[in-house]
């Protein structure tokens, strides 16, 4: 009898355990999602851009005149300075953090020397300047997100103006330029830049045929040459069209 009672109890216990196993268990709590930091977008410097630029230029006009009947050979340097303002057109290509491009500009120039009678005494006075200046340059730089540091070099063109004894002659000159700058993308496709350029417009060879010059050279024209170098400090604002 005892064995029958024990078997019955064991049977009930086993059935109860099986029923409990059939009861659905709640799912384990979900693990919290992994943290994904927000990465700000990296600025893209690639594209075509247009803009305006302006600033100040200063430099030297180096004059040289041969010996004349009344004067020995003369040479000397006169300083020039003035404002510049104009337009810019360029294109950039970016690969990783490196930016390569081509840029051109055309500026009105008010860079002129003061009239002097010490260097060019044979003609009464001499003066150098230009009223337009253009450059076409390659650019290469390194971008730290929205800030670009770059170097630049290329050709420079201007109408060098030489004045002797009150007579001004314009000479279209080609030279070279080299410089560096920094550009900052401050809002969407808008950028601002600050740059320095050194410009060498080479040497003009000409002659003075005014009465003042010929009177001091036995009736003949007085040949002369002038070299012009300039330093440009410019700021600019550009708008970029994306590729």
PANULO-729602 format. One record per atom (N, C-alpha, C): residue number from 1; residue in one letter; x, y, z. Coordinates in Angstrom, 1 decimal, padded with zeros to 4 digits. Layout:
! PANULO-729602
num  residuo  xx  yy  zz
NUM  A  X  Y  Z
...
This chain:
! PANULO-729602
num  residuo  xx  yy  zz
1  X  000.8  -001.2  000.0
1  X  000.0  000.0  000.0
1  X  000.8  001.3  000.0
2  X  001.9  001.2  000.8
2  X  002.8  002.3  000.9
2  X  003.5  002.6  -000.5
3  X  003.8  001.5  -001.1
3  X  004.5  001.7  -002.4
3  X  003.5  002.3  -003.4
4  X  002.2  001.9  -003.4
4  X  001.2  002.5  -004.3
4  X  001.1  004.0  -004.1
5  X  001.0  004.4  -002.8
5  X  000.9  005.8  -002.4
5  X  002.1  006.6  -002.8
6  X  003.3  006.1  -002.7
6  X  004.5  006.8  -003.0
6  X  004.6  007.0  -004.6
7  X  004.2  006.0  -005.3
7  X  004.1  006.1  -006.8
7  X  003.2  007.1  -007.3
8  X  002.0  007.2  -006.6
8  X  001.0  008.2  -007.0
8  X  001.5  009.6  -006.7
9  X  002.2  009.8  -005.6
9  X  002.7  011.2  -005.2
9  X  003.8  011.6  -006.2
10  X  004.7  010.6  -006.6
10  X  005.7  010.9  -007.6
10  X  005.2  011.2  -008.9
11  X  004.1  010.6  -009.3
11  X  003.5  010.8  -010.6
11  X  002.9  012.2  -010.6
12  X  002.3  012.7  -009.6
12  X  001.7  014.0  -009.5
12  X  002.8  015.1  -009.6
13  X  003.9  014.8  -008.8
13  X  005.0  015.8  -008.8
13  X  005.6  016.0  -010.2
14  X  005.7  014.8  -010.9
14  X  006.3  014.9  -012.2
14  X  005.5  015.6  -013.2
15  X  004.2  015.3  -013.1
15  X  003.2  016.0  -014.0
15  X  003.2  017.5  -013.7
16  X  003.3  017.9  -012.4
16  X  003.3  019.3  -012.1
16  X  004.5  020.0  -012.6
17  X  005.7  019.3  -012.5
17  X  006.9  019.9  -013.1
17  X  006.8  020.1  -014.6
18  X  006.3  019.1  -015.3
18  X  006.1  019.3  -016.7
18  X  005.2  020.4  -017.1
19  X  004.1  020.6  -016.3
19  X  003.2  021.7  -016.6
19  X  003.8  023.1  -016.3
20  X  004.7  023.1  -015.3
20  X  005.3  024.4  -015.0
20  X  006.3  024.8  -016.1
21  X  006.9  023.7  -016.7
21  X  007.9  024.0  -017.8
21  X  007.2  024.5  -019.0
22  X  005.9  024.1  -019.2
22  X  005.1  024.6  -020.3
22  X  004.7  026.1  -020.2
23  X  004.8  026.6  -019.0
23  X  004.4  028.1  -018.9
23  X  005.4  028.9  -019.5
24  X  004.9  029.9  -020.4
24  X  005.9  030.8  -021.1
24  X  006.6  031.6  -020.2
25  X  008.0  031.7  -020.4
25  X  008.8  032.5  -019.5
25  X  009.0  033.9  -020.2
26  X  009.1  035.0  -019.4
26  X  009.3  036.3  -020.0
26  X  010.7  036.4  -020.6
27  X  010.8  037.1  -021.7
27  X  012.1  037.2  -022.4
27  X  013.1  038.0  -021.5
28  X  014.3  037.7  -021.7
28  X  015.4  038.4  -021.0
28  X  015.4  039.9  -021.3
29  X  015.7  040.7  -020.4
29  X  015.7  042.2  -020.7
29  X  016.7  042.5  -021.9
30  X  016.3  043.4  -022.8
30  X  017.1  043.8  -023.9
30  X  018.4  044.5  -023.4
31  X  019.5  044.2  -024.1
31  X  020.7  044.9  -023.7
31  X  020.6  046.4  -024.3
32  X  021.1  047.3  -023.6
32  X  021.1  048.7  -024.2
32  X  021.9  048.8  -025.4
33  X  021.4  049.6  -026.4
33  X  022.0  049.8  -027.7
33  X  023.4  050.4  -027.5
34  X  024.3  050.0  -028.5
34  X  025.7  050.6  -028.4
34  X  025.6  052.1  -028.8
35  X  026.5  052.9  -028.1
35  X  026.5  054.3  -028.3
35  X  027.3  054.6  -029.7
36  X  026.6  055.4  -030.5
36  X  027.2  055.8  -031.8
36  X  027.4  057.3  -031.7
37  X  028.7  057.7  -031.6
37  X  028.9  059.2  -031.5
37  X  028.5  059.9  -032.8
38  X  028.0  061.1  -032.7
38  X  027.7  061.9  -033.9
38  X  029.0  062.5  -034.5
39  X  029.2  062.3  -035.8
39  X  030.4  062.8  -036.4
39  X  030.0  063.9  -037.3
40  X  030.6  065.1  -037.1
40  X  030.2  066.3  -037.9
40  X  030.6  066.1  -039.3
41  X  029.9  066.5  -040.3
41  X  030.3  066.3  -041.7
41  X  031.6  067.1  -042.0
42  X  032.5  066.5  -042.9
42  X  033.7  067.1  -043.3
42  X  033.5  068.0  -044.5
43  X  034.0  069.2  -044.4
43  X  033.8  070.2  -045.5
43  X  034.4  069.7  -046.8
44  X  033.7  069.8  -047.9
44  X  034.2  069.5  -049.2
44  X  034.7  070.7  -050.0
45  X  036.0  070.8  -050.3
45  X  036.5  072.0  -050.9
45  X  036.4  071.9  -052.5
46  X  036.0  070.8  -053.0
46  X  035.9  070.6  -054.4
46  X  034.8  071.4  -055.0
47  X  035.0  072.0  -056.2
47  X  034.0  072.8  -056.9
47  X  034.6  074.0  -057.6
48  X  033.7  074.7  -058.3
48  X  034.1  076.0  -059.0
48  X  033.6  077.1  -058.1
49  X  034.4  078.2  -058.0
49  X  034.0  079.3  -057.2
49  X  034.3  080.6  -057.9
50  X  033.5  081.6  -057.5
50  X  033.7  083.0  -057.9
50  X  033.7  083.9  -056.7
51  X  034.3  085.0  -056.8
51  X  034.4  085.9  -055.6
51  X  034.9  087.3  -055.9
52  X  035.2  088.0  -054.9
52  X  035.8  089.4  -054.9
52  X  037.0  089.4  -054.0
53  X  037.9  090.2  -054.3
53  X  039.1  090.4  -053.5
53  X  039.5  091.9  -053.5
54  X  040.2  092.2  -052.4
54  X  040.7  093.6  -052.3
54  X  041.8  093.7  -051.3
55  X  042.6  094.7  -051.4
55  X  043.6  094.9  -050.4
55  X  044.6  096.0  -050.7
56  X  045.9  095.8  -050.4
56  X  046.9  096.9  -050.5
56  X  048.1  096.3  -051.2
57  X  048.7  097.1  -052.0
57  X  050.0  096.7  -052.7
57  X  051.1  097.7  -052.4
58  X  052.3  097.2  -052.3
58  X  053.5  098.1  -052.2
58  X  054.7  097.4  -052.8
59  X  055.6  098.2  -053.3
59  X  056.8  097.6  -053.9
59  X  057.8  098.6  -054.4
60  X  058.6  098.3  -055.4
60  X  059.7  099.1  -055.8
60  X  059.8  099.2  -057.3
61  X  060.0  100.4  -057.8
61  X  060.3  100.6  -059.2
61  X  061.8  100.9  -059.3
62  X  062.5  100.1  -060.0
62  X  064.0  100.2  -060.1
62  X  064.4  100.8  -061.5
63  X  064.9  102.0  -061.5
63  X  065.2  102.8  -062.7
63  X  066.7  102.7  -063.0
64  X  067.0  102.7  -064.3
64  X  068.4  102.8  -064.7
64  X  068.4  103.6  -066.0
65  X  069.3  104.7  -066.1
65  X  069.5  105.5  -067.3
65  X  071.0  105.5  -067.6
66  X  071.3  105.6  -068.9
66  X  072.8  105.6  -069.2
66  X  073.3  107.0  -069.0
67  X  074.6  107.1  -069.2
67  X  075.3  108.4  -069.1
67  X  074.9  109.3  -070.3
68  X  074.6  110.6  -070.0
68  X  074.3  111.5  -071.1
68  X  075.3  112.6  -071.1
69  X  075.1  113.6  -072.1
69  X  076.0  114.7  -072.2
69  X  076.1  115.5  -070.9
70  X  074.9  115.7  -070.2
70  X  074.9  116.5  -069.1
70  X  075.0  115.8  -067.7
71  X  074.7  114.4  -067.8
71  X  074.6  113.7  -066.5
71  X  075.4  112.4  -066.6
72  X  075.9  111.9  -065.5
72  X  076.4  110.6  -065.5
72  X  075.3  109.5  -065.5
73  X  075.7  108.3  -065.6
73  X  074.7  107.2  -065.5
73  X  073.9  107.3  -064.2
74  X  072.6  107.1  -064.3
74  X  071.8  107.2  -063.1
74  X  071.0  105.9  -062.8
75  X  070.9  105.6  -061.6
75  X  070.0  104.4  -061.2
75  X  069.5  104.7  -059.8
76  X  068.4  104.0  -059.5
76  X  067.9  104.2  -058.2
76  X  066.5  103.5  -058.1
77  X  065.9  103.5  -056.9
77  X  064.7  102.8  -056.6
77  X  063.7  103.8  -056.0
78  X  062.5  103.8  -056.6
78  X  061.4  104.6  -056.0
78  X  060.3  103.6  -055.5
79  X  059.7  103.9  -054.3
79  X  058.7  103.1  -053.7
79  X  057.3  103.4  -054.3
80  X  056.5  102.3  -054.4
80  X  055.1  102.5  -054.8
80  X  054.2  101.8  -053.8
81  X  052.9  102.3  -053.8
81  X  051.9  101.7  -053.0
81  X  050.5  102.1  -053.5
82  X  049.5  101.4  -053.1
82  X  048.1  101.7  -053.5
82  X  047.2  100.6  -053.3
83  X  045.9  100.9  -053.5
83  X  044.8  099.9  -053.2
83  X  044.6  099.1  -054.5
84  X  044.1  097.8  -054.3
84  X  043.7  097.0  -055.4
84  X  042.3  096.4  -055.0
85  X  041.5  096.1  -056.1
85  X  040.2  095.5  -055.9
85  X  039.8  094.8  -057.2
86  X  039.1  093.7  -057.1
86  X  038.7  093.0  -058.3
86  X  038.0  091.7  -058.1
87  X  037.9  090.9  -059.1
87  X  037.2  089.6  -059.1
87  X  038.1  088.4  -059.2
88  X  037.5  087.3  -058.7
88  X  038.3  086.0  -058.7
88  X  037.4  084.9  -059.3
89  X  038.1  084.0  -060.0
89  X  037.4  082.8  -060.5
89  X  038.4  081.6  -060.4
90  X  037.9  080.5  -059.8
90  X  038.8  079.3  -059.6
90  X  038.0  078.0  -059.5
91  X  038.8  077.0  -059.4
91  X  038.3  075.6  -059.3
91  X  039.2  074.8  -058.4
92  X  038.6  074.0  -057.5
92  X  039.4  073.1  -056.6
92  X  039.0  071.6  -056.8
93  X  040.0  070.8  -056.6
93  X  039.7  069.3  -056.5
93  X  040.4  068.8  -055.2
94  X  039.6  068.0  -054.5
94  X  040.1  067.5  -053.2
94  X  040.2  066.0  -053.2
95  X  041.3  065.5  -052.7
95  X  041.5  064.1  -052.4
95  X  042.1  063.9  -051.0
96  X  041.3  063.2  -050.2
96  X  041.6  063.1  -048.8
96  X  041.7  064.6  -048.2
97  X  042.8  064.9  -047.5
97  X  042.9  066.2  -047.0
97  X  043.6  067.2  -047.9
98  X  044.0  066.8  -049.1
98  X  044.8  067.6  -049.9
98  X  043.9  068.2  -051.0
99  X  044.2  069.5  -051.3
99  X  043.3  070.3  -052.2
99  X  044.2  070.9  -053.3
100  X  043.9  070.7  -054.5
100  X  044.6  071.2  -055.7
100  X  043.6  072.1  -056.5
101  X  044.2  073.2  -057.1
101  X  043.3  074.0  -057.9
101  X  044.0  074.9  -058.8
102  X  043.2  075.7  -059.5
102  X  043.6  076.8  -060.4
102  X  042.8  078.0  -060.1
103  X  043.5  079.1  -060.0
103  X  042.7  080.4  -059.7
103  X  043.3  081.5  -060.6
104  X  042.3  082.4  -061.0
104  X  042.7  083.6  -061.8
104  X  042.0  084.8  -061.2
105  X  042.5  085.9  -061.3
105  X  041.9  087.2  -060.9
105  X  042.3  088.3  -061.8
106  X  041.5  089.3  -061.7
106  X  041.7  090.6  -062.5
106  X  041.3  091.7  -061.6
107  X  042.3  092.6  -061.2
107  X  042.1  093.7  -060.3
107  X  042.4  095.0  -060.9
108  X  041.6  096.0  -060.5
108  X  041.9  097.4  -060.7
108  X  043.1  097.7  -059.7
109  X  044.1  098.4  -060.1
109  X  045.2  098.7  -059.3
109  X  045.5  100.2  -059.2
110  X  045.6  100.7  -058.0
110  X  046.0  102.1  -057.8
110  X  047.5  102.2  -057.3
111  X  048.3  101.2  -057.6
111  X  049.7  101.2  -057.2
111  X  050.5  102.1  -058.0
112  X  051.1  103.1  -057.4
112  X  051.9  104.1  -058.2
112  X  053.0  104.6  -057.3
113  X  054.1  105.1  -057.9
113  X  055.2  105.7  -057.1
113  X  054.9  107.2  -057.1
114  X  055.5  107.8  -056.1
114  X  055.5  109.3  -056.1
114  X  056.5  109.8  -057.2
115  X  056.2  111.0  -057.8
115  X  057.1  111.6  -058.7
115  X  058.4  112.0  -058.0
116  X  059.5  111.7  -058.7
116  X  060.8  112.0  -058.0
116  X  061.7  112.7  -059.1
117  X  062.6  113.5  -058.6
117  X  063.6  114.2  -059.5
117  X  065.0  113.8  -059.1
118  X  065.2  112.9  -058.1
118  X  066.5  112.5  -057.6
118  X  067.1  111.4  -058.4
119  X  066.2  110.4  -058.8
119  X  066.7  109.2  -059.5
119  X  066.8  109.6  -061.0
120  X  065.8  110.3  -061.5
120  X  065.8  110.6  -063.0
120  X  066.0  112.0  -063.3
121  X  067.1  112.6  -062.8
121  X  067.3  114.0  -063.0
121  X  067.4  114.4  -064.4
122  X  067.8  113.5  -065.3
122  X  068.0  113.8  -066.7
122  X  066.7  114.1  -067.3
123  X  065.6  113.7  -066.8
123  X  064.3  113.9  -067.5
123  X  063.4  114.8  -066.6
124  X  063.9  115.3  -065.5
124  X  063.1  116.1  -064.6
124  X  062.3  115.4  -063.6
125  X  061.7  114.2  -063.9
125  X  061.0  113.3  -063.0
125  X  060.8  112.0  -063.6
126  X  060.5  111.0  -062.7
126  X  060.1  109.7  -063.2
126  X  059.1  109.1  -062.2
127  X  058.3  108.2  -062.8
127  X  057.2  107.6  -062.0
127  X  056.8  106.3  -062.6
128  X  056.5  105.3  -061.7
128  X  056.1  104.0  -062.1
128  X  054.8  103.5  -061.5
129  X  054.0  102.8  -062.2
129  X  052.8  102.2  -061.6
129  X  052.0  101.3  -062.5
130  X  050.8  100.9  -062.1
130  X  049.9  100.2  -063.0
130  X  048.5  100.4  -062.6
131  X  047.6  100.3  -063.6
131  X  046.2  100.5  -063.2
131  X  045.3  099.2  -063.4
132  X  046.0  098.1  -063.8
132  X  045.3  096.8  -063.7
132  X  046.4  095.7  -063.5
133  X  046.0  094.7  -062.9
133  X  046.9  093.6  -062.5
133  X  046.1  092.3  -062.5
134  X  046.7  091.3  -063.1
134  X  046.0  090.0  -063.2
134  X  047.0  088.9  -062.9
135  X  046.5  087.8  -062.3
135  X  047.3  086.6  -062.0
135  X  046.6  085.4  -062.4
136  X  047.3  084.4  -062.9
136  X  046.7  083.0  -063.1
136  X  047.7  082.1  -062.4
137  X  047.2  081.3  -061.4
137  X  048.0  080.6  -060.5
137  X  047.5  079.2  -060.2
138  X  048.4  078.3  -060.0
138  X  048.1  077.0  -059.4
138  X  048.0  077.1  -057.9
139  X  047.2  076.3  -057.2
139  X  047.1  076.3  -055.8
139  X  047.2  074.9  -055.3
140  X  047.9  074.7  -054.2
140  X  048.0  073.4  -053.5
140  X  048.0  073.6  -052.0
141  X  047.2  072.8  -051.3
141  X  047.1  073.0  -049.9
141  X  046.6  071.8  -049.1
142  X  046.5  072.0  -047.8
142  X  046.1  071.0  -046.9
142  X  044.8  071.5  -046.1
143  X  043.8  070.7  -046.1
143  X  042.5  071.1  -045.5
143  X  042.4  070.5  -044.1
144  X  042.1  071.3  -043.1
144  X  041.7  070.8  -041.8
144  X  040.2  071.0  -041.7
145  X  039.4  070.1  -042.2
145  X  038.0  070.3  -042.3
145  X  037.7  071.6  -043.1
146  X  037.2  072.6  -042.4
146  X  036.7  073.8  -043.1
146  X  037.8  074.9  -043.1
147  X  039.0  074.6  -042.9
147  X  040.1  075.6  -043.0
147  X  041.2  075.0  -043.9
148  X  041.6  075.8  -044.9
148  X  042.5  075.4  -045.9
148  X  043.8  076.3  -045.9
149  X  044.9  075.6  -045.8
149  X  046.2  076.3  -045.8
149  X  046.8  076.0  -047.2
150  X  047.3  077.0  -047.9
150  X  047.7  076.7  -049.3
150  X  048.9  077.6  -049.7
151  X  049.6  077.1  -050.7
151  X  050.6  077.8  -051.4
151  X  050.2  078.0  -052.8
152  X  050.7  079.0  -053.5
152  X  050.3  079.3  -054.8
152  X  051.4  080.0  -055.7
153  X  051.4  079.7  -057.0
153  X  052.4  080.3  -057.9
153  X  051.9  080.2  -059.3
154  X  052.4  081.2  -060.1
154  X  051.9  081.2  -061.5
154  X  052.4  082.5  -062.2
155  X  051.6  082.9  -063.2
155  X  052.0  084.1  -064.0
155  X  051.3  085.3  -063.5
156  X  051.9  086.5  -063.8
156  X  051.3  087.8  -063.4
156  X  051.4  088.7  -064.7
157  X  050.4  089.5  -064.8
157  X  050.3  090.4  -066.0
157  X  049.8  091.8  -065.5
158  X  050.3  092.8  -066.1
158  X  049.9  094.2  -065.8
158  X  050.3  095.2  -066.9
159  X  049.7  096.3  -066.8
159  X  050.1  097.4  -067.7
159  X  051.0  098.3  -066.9
160  X  052.3  098.1  -066.9
160  X  053.3  098.9  -066.2
160  X  053.3  100.3  -066.9
161  X  053.1  101.3  -066.1
161  X  053.1  102.7  -066.7
161  X  054.4  103.4  -066.2
162  X  055.1  104.0  -067.2
162  X  056.4  104.7  -066.9
162  X  056.2  106.2  -067.3
163  X  056.5  107.1  -066.4
163  X  056.4  108.5  -066.7
163  X  057.7  109.2  -066.6
164  X  058.1  109.8  -067.7
164  X  059.4  110.6  -067.7
164  X  059.0  112.0  -068.3
165  X  059.5  113.0  -067.5
165  X  059.3  114.4  -068.0
165  X  057.8  114.7  -068.3
166  X  056.9  114.1  -067.5
166  X  055.5  114.4  -067.7
166  X  054.8  113.5  -068.7
167  X  055.5  112.7  -069.5
167  X  054.9  111.8  -070.5
167  X  054.8  110.4  -070.0
168  X  053.6  109.9  -070.0
168  X  053.3  108.5  -069.5
168  X  053.1  107.5  -070.7
169  X  053.8  106.4  -070.6
169  X  053.7  105.3  -071.6
169  X  053.3  104.0  -070.9
170  X  052.4  103.3  -071.4
170  X  051.9  102.0  -070.9
170  X  052.6  100.9  -071.6
171  X  053.1  099.9  -070.8
171  X  053.7  098.7  -071.3
171  X  053.0  097.5  -070.7
172  X  052.4  096.6  -071.6
172  X  051.8  095.4  -071.0
172  X  052.9  094.4  -070.7
173  X  053.0  094.0  -069.4
173  X  054.1  093.2  -068.9
173  X  053.6  091.9  -068.5
174  X  054.5  090.8  -068.7
174  X  054.2  089.5  -068.1
174  X  055.3  089.2  -067.2
175  X  055.0  088.6  -066.1
175  X  056.0  088.2  -065.1
175  X  055.5  087.0  -064.3
176  X  055.9  086.9  -063.0
176  X  055.5  085.7  -062.2
176  X  055.1  086.1  -060.8
177  X  054.5  085.2  -060.1
177  X  054.1  085.5  -058.8
177  X  054.1  084.2  -057.9
178  X  054.3  084.4  -056.6
178  X  054.3  083.3  -055.7
178  X  053.8  083.8  -054.4
179  X  053.1  082.9  -053.6
179  X  052.6  083.4  -052.3
179  X  052.0  082.3  -051.5
180  X  051.2  082.6  -050.5
180  X  050.6  081.7  -049.6
180  X  049.4  082.3  -049.0
181  X  048.5  081.5  -048.5
181  X  047.3  082.0  -047.8
181  X  046.5  081.0  -047.0
182  X  045.5  081.5  -046.4
182  X  044.6  080.6  -045.6
182  X  043.1  081.0  -046.0
183  X  042.3  079.9  -046.1
183  X  040.9  080.2  -046.5
183  X  040.0  079.4  -045.5
184  X  038.9  080.0  -045.1
184  X  038.0  079.5  -044.1
184  X  036.6  079.4  -044.7
185  X  036.0  078.2  -044.6
185  X  034.6  078.0  -045.0
185  X  033.7  078.4  -043.8
186  X  033.0  079.5  -043.8
186  X  032.3  080.0  -042.7
186  X  030.8  079.7  -042.7
187  X  030.3  079.5  -043.9
187  X  028.8  079.2  -043.9
187  X  028.5  078.5  -045.2
188  X  028.0  077.2  -045.1
188  X  027.6  076.5  -046.3
188  X  028.7  076.6  -047.4
189  X  028.4  077.2  -048.5
189  X  029.4  077.3  -049.6
189  X  030.1  078.6  -049.7
190  X  030.1  079.4  -048.6
190  X  030.8  080.7  -048.5
190  X  032.1  080.5  -047.8
191  X  033.2  081.1  -048.4
191  X  034.5  081.1  -047.8
191  X  035.1  082.5  -047.8
192  X  036.0  082.7  -046.9
192  X  036.8  083.9  -046.8
192  X  038.3  083.6  -046.8
193  X  039.1  084.4  -047.4
193  X  040.5  084.1  -047.4
193  X  041.4  085.3  -047.2
194  X  042.6  085.1  -046.8
194  X  043.6  086.1  -046.6
194  X  044.9  085.6  -047.2
195  X  045.5  086.3  -048.2
195  X  046.7  085.8  -048.9
195  X  047.7  086.9  -049.1
196  X  048.9  086.5  -049.3
196  X  050.0  087.3  -049.7
196  X  050.6  086.8  -051.0
197  X  050.9  087.8  -051.9
197  X  051.5  087.5  -053.2
197  X  052.7  088.4  -053.4
198  X  053.8  087.8  -053.9
198  X  054.9  088.6  -054.4
198  X  054.9  088.5  -055.9
199  X  055.0  089.7  -056.5
199  X  054.8  089.8  -058.0
199  X  056.1  090.5  -058.6
200  X  056.6  089.8  -059.6
200  X  057.7  090.4  -060.4
200  X  057.3  090.6  -061.8
201  X  057.2  091.8  -062.2
201  X  056.7  092.2  -063.6
201  X  057.9  092.4  -064.6
202  X  059.1  091.9  -064.2
202  X  060.2  092.0  -065.1
202  X  060.6  093.4  -065.5
203  X  061.3  093.6  -066.6
203  X  061.9  094.9  -066.9
203  X  061.4  095.5  -068.2
204  X  061.1  096.7  -068.2
204  X  060.7  097.5  -069.4
204  X  061.9  098.2  -070.0
205  X  062.1  098.1  -071.2
205  X  063.1  098.8  -071.9
205  X  062.4  099.9  -072.8
206  X  062.7  101.1  -072.6
206  X  062.0  102.2  -073.4
206  X  063.0  103.4  -073.6
207  X  062.5  104.5  -074.0
207  X  063.3  105.6  -074.3
207  X  062.5  106.9  -074.1
208  X  063.1  107.9  -073.6
208  X  062.5  109.3  -073.4
208  X  062.9  110.2  -074.6
209  X  061.9  110.7  -075.2
209  X  062.1  111.6  -076.4
209  X  061.6  113.0  -076.2
210  X  061.3  113.4  -075.0
210  X  060.8  114.7  -074.7
210  X  062.0  115.7  -074.9
211  X  061.6  117.0  -075.0
211  X  062.6  118.0  -075.3
211  X  063.6  118.1  -074.1
212  X  063.1  117.8  -072.9
212  X  064.0  117.9  -071.7
212  X  065.0  116.8  -071.8
213  X  064.6  115.5  -072.2
213  X  065.6  114.4  -072.3
213  X  066.6  114.7  -073.5
214  X  066.1  115.0  -074.7
214  X  067.0  115.2  -075.8
214  X  067.9  116.3  -075.6
215  X  067.5  117.4  -075.0
215  X  068.4  118.5  -074.7
215  X  069.6  118.1  -073.9
216  X  069.4  117.1  -073.1
216  X  070.5  116.7  -072.2
216  X  071.3  115.5  -072.8
217  X  071.0  115.1  -074.1
217  X  071.6  114.0  -074.7
217  X  072.0  114.3  -076.1
218  X  072.4  115.5  -076.4
218  X  072.8  115.9  -077.7
218  X  071.7  115.8  -078.8
219  X  070.5  115.9  -078.4
219  X  069.4  115.8  -079.3
219  X  068.8  114.4  -079.5
220  X  069.5  113.4  -078.9
220  X  069.0  112.0  -079.1
220  X  068.1  111.6  -077.9
221  X  067.3  110.6  -078.2
221  X  066.4  110.1  -077.1
221  X  067.3  109.4  -076.0
222  X  066.8  109.4  -074.8
222  X  067.5  108.8  -073.7
222  X  066.9  107.4  -073.4
223  X  067.6  106.3  -073.6
223  X  067.1  105.0  -073.3
223  X  067.1  104.8  -071.8
224  X  066.1  104.0  -071.3
224  X  066.1  103.7  -069.9
224  X  065.4  102.3  -069.7
225  X  065.6  101.7  -068.6
225  X  064.9  100.5  -068.2
225  X  064.4  100.6  -066.8
226  X  063.2  099.9  -066.6
226  X  062.6  100.0  -065.3
226  X  062.1  098.5  -064.9
227  X  062.5  098.1  -063.8
227  X  061.9  096.8  -063.2
227  X  061.0  097.1  -062.1
228  X  059.9  096.4  -062.1
228  X  058.8  096.6  -061.1
228  X  058.5  095.3  -060.3
229  X  058.6  095.4  -059.0
229  X  058.2  094.3  -058.1
229  X  057.2  094.8  -057.1
230  X  056.2  094.0  -056.8
230  X  055.2  094.4  -055.9
230  X  054.8  093.3  -054.9
231  X  054.4  093.7  -053.7
231  X  053.8  092.9  -052.7
231  X  052.4  093.1  -052.5
232  X  051.6  092.1  -052.5
232  X  050.1  092.2  -052.4
232  X  049.6  091.5  -051.2
233  X  048.8  092.2  -050.4
233  X  048.1  091.6  -049.2
233  X  046.7  091.8  -049.5
234  X  046.0  090.6  -049.7
234  X  044.6  090.7  -050.1
234  X  043.7  089.8  -049.3
235  X  042.5  090.3  -049.1
235  X  041.4  089.5  -048.5
235  X  040.3  089.3  -049.5
236  X  039.6  088.2  -049.4
236  X  038.5  087.9  -050.4
236  X  037.4  087.1  -049.8
237  X  036.3  087.1  -050.5
237  X  035.1  086.3  -050.2
237  X  034.7  085.5  -051.5
238  X  034.5  084.2  -051.3
238  X  034.2  083.4  -052.5
238  X  032.9  082.6  -052.2
239  X  032.2  082.3  -053.3
239  X  031.0  081.4  -053.3
239  X  031.3  080.2  -054.1
240  X  031.2  079.0  -053.6
240  X  031.6  077.8  -054.3
240  X  030.4  077.0  -054.8
241  X  030.4  076.6  -056.0
241  X  029.4  075.7  -056.6
241  X  030.0  074.2  -056.6
242  X  029.3  073.3  -055.9
242  X  029.8  072.0  -055.7
242  X  029.9  071.2  -057.0
243  X  030.8  070.3  -057.1
243  X  030.9  069.4  -058.2
243  X  029.6  068.5  -058.3
